[in-house]
């Protein structure tokens, strides 16, 4: 039979709260990206200029880079917060 100490329970509780906060931040980020992409969709309805294409490509590259960094950070955080009593 495995018993957790009071400190283990408190630590686990805090880890769960931290993970929930991370989820909330991730949801906020993804919703912001969604709103941004909705606005960006307006530009697909007009003929693009060369300058506009360059800016759009830079924006998409930065967006993908941001998503990659967030994914990496979330994976590292989840791995480090896994608690076993």
N, C-alpha and C positions, 0 to 999 in steps of 0.2 A: 504494500500500500504506500503510495507516494503522497506526502503531505507538504504543503507549501507553508513557509513562514509568513508572518504578517508583512514583513518587509518585501517578500516576493510578491505578495498580492498587491501591495501599494505600487511597487515597481511595474508590475504587469498592468495595473490600472492606468498608470501614467503613460505607459507605452501605447496602450489602446487610445488614450486621449490624443497623444502625439500623432498616431496614425490617422485618426479621424480628422485632425487639423490638416494633415498632409493631403488627405482626400478632399477636404473642403478647398484648399488652395489649388489643387489640381483641377477640380471642377470649375472654380472661378477662372483659371487660366484657359481651360478648354472652351468655356462659354465666351470669354473675351475673343479668343481666336475665331470662334464661330461667327460672332458679330462682325469681326474684321473681314472675314472671308465673304460674308454677305455683302458688305459694302464694296469689297474688291470686285465682286461679280458685276457691278455696274460697269466697270471698265471693259468687260468682255463684250459689251453691247455696242461699243464704238470702235471704229477702225484705229488700231494702235499705231503710234509713231515709233520710230526706232528708240527714241529716248524713253518713251513710256514702257516699251518692252524691256529695256535694260533695268528700269526701276522695278518693274513687276518681278523680273527674275531675281533681283537682289532681295526683294521682300519675301518671295517664296523660299529662297535659300536660307534666309535668317529664320523664317518660320520653322522650317524643317530642322535646322540646327537647334533651335530652342526646344522643340519637341524631343529631339534626341538627348539633349542635356537633362531635361526634366525626367525622361524615362530612366536614364542612367542613375540620376540622383535618387529617384524613388526606389529603384531596385536595391541600391546600396543601403538606403535607410531601412527598407523592409527587412533586408538580410541582417542588419546590425540590431534591429529591435526585436527579433524573434527570441522569445523568452520561454525557457522550459524550466518548470519548477522541479 
